[in-house]
Amino acid sequence: MIEIREQHQGDVAARERLLDACFGASRFAKTSERLREGRLPARGLALSAIRNGRLVGTVRLWHVEAGPGRPALLLGPLAVDPAIQRQGLGTVMMHAVLGRAEARGHGAVLLVGDAPYYARFGFEPGLAAGLAMPGPFERERFLGLELRAGALEGASGILRPTGAPAPAQAVPAIAAEARRQAA
């Protein structure tokens, strides 16, 4: 049985190993990472999937501004242990994190990802059409989802991070080493 719960501090090292296994060290070079770097994820919206005491999945949402005065969340990354991919855990985690975001009153979620995969959750490129990332990104993979009708209507501009700064000691040594290797 797999338990979906809020991430604990004890999950950090396992989460970083899972992200490395799924995306490699190049994940630190992505523009989305610039929006997450040095920030805490949105409260209650960093989830771990635990199976037999081991972390097998992760997803987090981050506070951003989608144009002047327009709050939104940035999703990412979503990762599932390669040994159990294609068994539905990613779908379960997406429904869990989006349901929690909606219950907390958030209006919109943005991401850069596989459009056919994320379309099943309601993400579409048109909702992000007036927005841009603060660096290189693939336009066709930049997607939006409204949790509240009209939350992204007329949104324009470059995303910028607005989440709470992470304490310096919260940056795990594993992530710091991976960043050095990617540079």
Rosetta blueprint (number, residue, H / E / L):
1 M L
2 I E
3 E E
4 I E
5 R E
6 E E
7 Q L
8 H L
9 Q H
10 G H
11 D H
12 V H
13 A H
14 A H
15 R H
16 E H
17 R H
18 L H
19 L H
20 D H
21 A H
22 C H
23 F H
24 G L
25 A H
26 S H
27 R H
28 F H
29 A H
30 K L
31 T H
32 S H
33 E H
34 R H
35 L H
36 R H
37 E L
38 G L
39 R E
40 L L
41 P L
42 A L
43 R L
44 G L
45 L L
46 A E
47 L E
48 S E
49 A E
50 I E
51 R E
52 N L
53 G L
54 R E
55 L E
56 V E
57 G E
58 T E
59 V E
60 R E
61 L E
62 W E
63 H E
64 V E
65 E E
66 A L
67 G L
68 P L
69 G L
70 R L
71 P E
72 A E
73 L E
74 L E
75 L E
76 G L
77 P L
78 L L
79 A E
80 V E
81 D L
82 P H
83 A H
84 I H
85 Q L
86 R L
87 Q L
88 G L
89 L H
90 G H
91 T H
92 V H
93 M H
94 M H
95 H H
96 A H
97 V H
98 L H
99 G H
100 R H
101 A H
102 E H
103 A H
104 R L
105 G L
106 H L
107 G L
108 A E
109 V E
110 L E
111 L E
112 V E
113 G L
114 D L
115 A H
116 P H
117 Y H
118 Y H
119 A H
120 R L
121 F L
122 G L
123 F L
124 E E
125 P H
126 G H
127 L H
128 A H
129 A L
130 G L
131 L E
132 A E
133 M L
134 P L
135 G L
136 P L
137 F L
138 E L
139 R H
140 E H
141 R H
142 F E
143 L E
144 G E
145 L E
146 E E
147 L L
148 R L
149 A L
150 G L
151 A L
152 L L
153 E L
154 G L
155 A L
156 S L
157 G E
158 I E
159 L L
160 R E
161 P E
162 T L
163 G L
164 A L
165 P E
166 A L
167 P L
168 A H
169 Q H
170 A H
171 V L
172 P L
173 A H
174 I H
175 A H
176 A H
177 E H
178 A H
179 R H
180 R H
181 Q H
182 A H
183 A L
